[in-house]
Amino acid sequence: MKALVYKSTGSWYQIKTVEGKFYQARIKGIFKIDDINSTNPLAVGDEVEMDIENELEDTATITFIYPRRNYVARTSPRHKNQLHIIASNLTQSVLFATLKDPRTSTGFIDRFLLACEMQHIPAVLVFNKSDLYRKKEWAAFETIKTTYEKIGYPVHLTSVLHQEGIGLLKDLLHQKTTLLGGHSGVGKSTCINAIFPELALKTQDVSGWSGKGMHTTTFAEMFDLPWGGQIIDTPGIRELGLADISKQEISGYFPEMKALLNECQYNNCMHLNEQQCAIKDAVNEGIVSAERYVSYLNIVDSIKENTWS
């Protein structure tokens, strides 16, 4: 019987059959060693086959995992040489960001976008809490909006307090399977509750003493939307270590750099200290964002080669 993984808590999974019934399921032990280079053999969004264990207790055994169409992954916080799959089989991803309380760095944004580019998953940026913005934040938002829309990423603004952007966000999620990402405290659950109050996602204010968001989501979980589609709410991510990528591949996942790669003098150009580098020239000419280029350098520096053999 075919089913879809809605929640993963480590050893147990909540799955939903095509007929719409939920089961608590366990996985066969063999899957834990079957060519899956990750800390979690199953992820929310996975399509599986299941056998019913106990109909009265609604328990089942997962017997087969269908190949994933795509996924978003990060390095495991506990096992740096392994990846952790956040969610799979996505239509799109939405990164919630804020410019204040807490501030989302462009470096984090660029890592998230790169993780999506690696799997050809369309990504959208949603800047929340616009009611907190003052002159400095508005100037920063306009710069960010111009930078990212220029390279093909939609950028939206939301404020639950002012009901700004809520209708647009609702339309964006309609009939799609969407991963919701972001730091803790950026207000993604609050936004979703404003659109779909029946989901009653847990929310919590930003910690006053640290300025950092408090974790409110412990495990990734999928929710069906009333008017079609699903969202996958994820735990707040403090850091996003990139998984299964080499230094040489990184520039190919920056759209504005990818367009210029063939113009570099050297085929293996890393865009660091090489002569006649089209990307460095584009940065100097203002064609490629200097801040994005700094993100590229930081990501290259963070990648340890031969980790994913």
C-alpha positions as CSV (number, residue, x, y, z in Angstrom):
1,M,0.0,0.0,0.0
2,K,1.4,3.4,-1.0
3,A,1.8,6.2,1.6
4,L,3.4,9.5,2.2
5,V,5.7,10.4,5.1
6,Y,4.2,13.4,7.1
7,K,6.3,13.4,10.2
8,S,9.6,11.8,11.3
9,T,10.5,11.6,15.0
10,G,13.6,9.4,14.6
11,S,12.4,5.8,15.0
12,W,8.7,6.3,14.2
13,Y,7.1,7.9,11.2
14,Q,3.6,9.3,10.7
15,I,2.5,8.3,7.2
16,K,-0.7,8.8,5.2
17,T,-2.1,6.4,2.7
18,V,-3.5,7.4,-0.6
19,E,-7.0,6.7,0.9
20,G,-6.3,9.4,3.5
21,K,-5.7,7.3,6.6
22,F,-2.8,8.0,9.0
23,Y,-0.6,5.3,10.5
24,Q,2.3,5.2,12.9
25,A,5.0,3.3,11.1
26,R,8.4,1.8,11.7
27,I,11.1,1.2,9.1
28,K,12.7,-2.2,8.3
29,G,16.2,-2.2,9.8
30,I,17.8,-3.0,6.4
31,F,17.0,0.5,5.1
32,K,19.4,1.9,7.7
33,I,22.4,0.5,5.8
34,D,21.1,0.5,2.2
35,D,23.3,2.9,0.3
36,I,21.7,6.0,2.0
37,N,24.4,8.4,2.9
38,S,22.4,10.3,5.5
39,T,21.6,10.2,9.2
40,N,17.9,9.8,8.3
41,P,16.9,7.0,5.9
42,L,13.4,8.5,5.6
43,A,12.4,12.2,5.3
44,V,9.2,14.1,5.3
45,G,7.8,14.0,1.8
46,D,9.1,10.5,1.0
47,E,6.8,8.2,-0.9
48,V,6.8,4.7,0.6
49,E,5.2,1.3,0.5
50,M,3.8,-0.1,3.8
51,D,2.3,-3.2,5.3
52,I,-0.3,-2.8,8.1
53,E,0.9,-4.3,11.4
54,N,-2.1,-3.7,13.6
55,E,-5.3,-2.2,12.2
56,L,-6.8,-1.5,15.6
57,E,-3.7,0.5,16.7
58,D,-3.1,2.0,13.3
59,T,0.5,0.8,13.1
60,A,2.4,-0.2,10.0
61,T,5.8,-1.3,8.7
62,I,7.5,0.7,5.8
63,T,8.8,-1.9,3.3
64,F,10.0,0.2,0.4
65,I,11.1,3.8,-0.3
66,Y,10.4,5.2,-3.8
67,P,13.2,7.2,-5.5
68,R,13.2,10.8,-4.6
69,R,12.5,13.4,-7.3
70,N,14.5,16.0,-5.3
71,Y,15.3,16.9,-1.7
72,V,16.8,19.7,0.4
73,A,19.7,18.6,2.7
74,R,22.2,20.0,5.1
75,T,25.2,18.5,6.9
76,S,24.1,16.7,10.0
77,P,24.7,18.9,13.2
78,R,26.0,15.9,15.0
79,H,27.8,14.0,12.2
80,K,29.6,16.5,10.0
81,N,30.6,13.8,7.5
82,Q,27.0,12.8,6.8
83,L,24.0,14.7,5.4
84,H,20.6,15.1,6.9
85,I,17.7,15.3,4.5
86,I,15.3,18.0,5.6
87,A,12.4,17.2,3.2
88,S,11.9,15.6,-0.2
89,N,9.7,15.6,-3.3
90,L,9.1,19.4,-3.3
91,T,7.4,21.7,-5.7
92,Q,9.2,24.7,-4.2
93,S,10.8,26.1,-1.1
94,V,10.1,29.3,0.8
95,L,12.7,30.9,3.0
96,F,11.3,33.2,5.7
97,A,13.8,35.9,6.6
98,T,13.8,39.0,8.8
99,L,16.0,42.1,8.9
100,K,15.3,42.6,12.6
101,D,14.5,40.5,15.7
102,P,16.3,38.3,14.6
103,R,18.3,39.4,11.6
104,T,18.8,36.9,8.8
105,S,22.3,37.2,7.1
106,T,22.6,37.2,3.4
107,G,25.2,34.4,3.8
108,F,22.5,32.1,5.3
109,I,20.1,33.1,2.5
110,D,22.7,32.2,-0.1
111,R,23.4,28.8,1.4
112,F,19.7,28.0,1.5
113,L,19.3,29.1,-2.2
114,L,22.4,27.0,-3.2
115,A,20.9,23.9,-1.4
116,C,17.7,24.4,-3.5
117,E,19.7,25.0,-6.8
118,M,21.5,21.8,-6.3
119,Q,18.2,19.9,-6.7
120,H,16.5,22.3,-9.2
121,I,13.9,23.4,-6.6
122,P,12.4,26.8,-7.2
123,A,13.0,29.1,-4.2
124,V,11.1,32.2,-3.0
125,L,12.3,34.7,-0.3
126,V,9.7,36.1,2.1
127,F,10.9,38.9,4.4
128,N,8.6,39.0,7.4
129,K,8.0,41.5,10.2
130,S,8.0,44.5,8.0
131,D,6.1,46.4,10.7
132,L,9.4,46.5,12.7
133,Y,11.4,48.0,9.8
134,R,12.8,51.5,10.2
135,K,14.8,53.6,7.7
136,K,17.9,51.3,7.9
137,E,15.9,48.1,7.4
138,W,13.9,49.5,4.5
139,A,17.1,50.6,2.7
140,A,18.5,47.1,3.3
141,F,15.4,45.4,2.0
142,E,15.3,47.5,-1.2
143,T,19.0,46.5,-1.9
144,I,18.3,42.8,-1.2
145,K,15.1,42.8,-3.3
146,T,17.0,44.3,-6.2
147,T,19.9,41.9,-5.9
148,Y,17.9,38.7,-5.7
149,E,15.1,39.5,-8.2
150,K,17.8,40.4,-10.7
151,I,19.1,36.8,-10.6
152,G,15.6,35.2,-10.7
153,Y,14.4,34.8,-7.1
154,P,11.0,36.3,-6.2
155,V,11.2,38.5,-3.1
156,H,8.0,39.2,-1.0
157,L,7.3,41.2,2.1
158,T,4.9,40.2,4.8
159,S,3.5,41.6,8.1
160,V,0.9,39.7,10.1
161,L,0.2,42.8,12.1
162,H,-0.6,44.9,9.1
163,Q,-2.0,41.9,7.1
164,E,0.5,42.7,4.4
165,G,1.5,40.0,1.9
166,I,-0.7,37.4,3.5
167,G,-3.0,36.9,0.5
168,L,-0.1,36.7,-1.8
169,L,1.6,34.0,0.4
170,K,-1.7,32.1,0.4
171,D,-1.7,32.1,-3.4
172,L,1.9,31.1,-3.5
173,L,1.3,27.9,-1.5
174,H,-1.9,26.8,-3.4
175,Q,-1.7,23.3,-4.8
176,K,2.0,23.0,-4.2
177,T,4.3,21.0,-1.8
178,T,6.3,23.7,-0.2
179,L,9.2,23.5,2.3
180,L,9.2,26.4,4.8
181,G,12.6,27.3,6.1
182,G,14.3,29.9,8.2
183,H,15.9,30.8,11.5
184,S,13.8,30.3,14.7
185,G,11.8,33.4,15.5
186,V,11.4,34.7,11.9
187,G,7.6,34.2,12.2
188,K,6.9,31.6,9.6
189,S,4.5,29.7,11.9
190,T,2.8,33.0,12.8
191,C,2.4,33.8,9.1
192,I,1.0,30.4,8.3
193,N,-1.4,30.6,11.2
194,A,-2.7,33.9,9.9
195,I,-3.5,32.2,6.6
196,F,-4.6,28.8,7.9
197,P,-5.6,29.2,11.6
198,E,-7.0,25.6,11.6
199,L,-3.4,24.3,11.5
200,A,-2.6,25.9,14.8
201,L,1.2,25.7,14.4
202,K,3.1,26.4,17.6
203,T,4.7,29.8,17.9
204,Q,7.0,31.5,20.4
205,D,8.5,35.0,20.7
206,V,12.1,35.8,20.1
207,S,14.2,35.4,23.2
208,G,14.6,38.8,24.8
209,W,18.1,38.2,26.3
210,S,19.7,36.8,23.2
211,G,17.7,38.3,20.3
212,K,17.6,34.8,18.8
213,G,14.5,32.9,18.0
214,M,13.4,30.1,20.2
215,H,12.9,26.7,18.7
216,T,9.2,25.8,18.4
217,T,9.3,23.0,15.9
218,T,11.2,19.9,17.0
219,F,10.7,17.7,13.9
220,A,9.8,18.5,10.3
221,E,6.1,17.9,9.7
222,M,3.9,18.1,6.7
223,F,0.4,19.7,6.8
224,D,-2.4,19.5,4.2
225,L,-3.7,22.9,3.3
226,P,-7.5,23.4,3.2
227,W,-7.6,24.5,-0.4
228,G,-5.0,22.1,-1.8
229,G,-1.3,21.5,-1.4
230,Q,1.0,20.8,1.5
231,I,3.5,22.7,3.6
232,I,6.4,21.2,5.4
233,D,7.2,23.1,8.5
234,T,10.8,22.6,9.7
235,P,12.8,23.3,12.9
236,G,14.4,26.7,13.0
237,I,17.9,26.3,11.4
238,R,20.8,28.2,13.0
239,E,23.4,27.1,10.5
240,L,23.1,25.4,7.1
241,G,26.1,23.3,6.3
242,L,26.0,22.3,2.6
243,A,26.2,18.6,1.8
244,D,27.5,16.5,-1.1
245,I,29.2,19.3,-3.1
246,S,32.7,20.1,-4.1
247,K,34.4,23.5,-4.2
248,Q,34.5,23.4,-8.0
249,E,30.7,23.0,-8.3
250,I,29.7,25.9,-6.2
251,S,29.8,28.7,-8.7
252,G,27.5,26.6,-11.0
253,Y,24.8,27.0,-8.4
254,F,25.0,30.8,-8.3
255,P,22.8,31.7,-11.3
256,E,24.6,35.0,-12.0
257,M,28.0,33.3,-12.0
258,K,26.9,30.3,-13.9
259,A,26.0,32.6,-16.9
260,L,29.7,33.8,-17.0
261,L,31.6,30.5,-16.4
262,N,32.5,30.0,-20.1
263,E,34.1,33.5,-20.3
264,C,36.8,32.7,-17.7
265,Q,40.3,32.0,-19.2
266,Y,40.7,28.7,-17.4
267,N,38.2,25.9,-17.4
268,N,38.9,25.0,-13.8
269,C,38.8,28.7,-12.6
270,M,37.8,28.9,-9.0
271,H,37.3,32.7,-9.3
272,L,39.8,33.4,-6.5
273,N,43.2,34.6,-7.6
274,E,43.2,33.5,-11.3
275,Q,43.9,35.9,-14.1
276,Q,41.2,36.9,-16.6
277,C,38.4,35.7,-14.4
278,A,35.0,36.8,-15.8
279,I,33.3,36.6,-12.4
280,K,35.9,38.7,-10.6
281,D,35.6,41.2,-13.5
282,A,31.8,41.2,-13.1
283,V,32.1,41.9,-9.4
284,N,34.4,44.8,-10.0
285,E,31.9,46.2,-12.6
286,G,28.9,45.8,-10.3
287,I,27.3,43.1,-12.5
288,V,27.6,40.4,-9.8
289,S,26.8,41.5,-6.3
290,A,29.9,42.0,-4.1
291,E,28.0,40.6,-1.1
292,R,27.0,37.5,-3.1
293,Y,30.6,37.0,-4.2
294,V,31.7,37.2,-0.5
295,S,29.1,34.5,0.2
296,Y,30.6,32.4,-2.6
297,L,34.1,32.8,-1.1
298,N,32.9,31.9,2.4
299,I,31.1,28.8,1.1
300,V,34.2,27.6,-0.9
301,D,36.3,28.1,2.2
302,S,33.8,26.0,4.3
303,I,33.7,23.0,2.0
304,K,36.0,20.1,3.0
305,E,37.0,18.0,0.0
306,N,36.6,14.2,0.0
307,T,34.0,14.3,2.8
308,W,31.2,12.7,0.7
309,S,33.0,9.7,-0.7
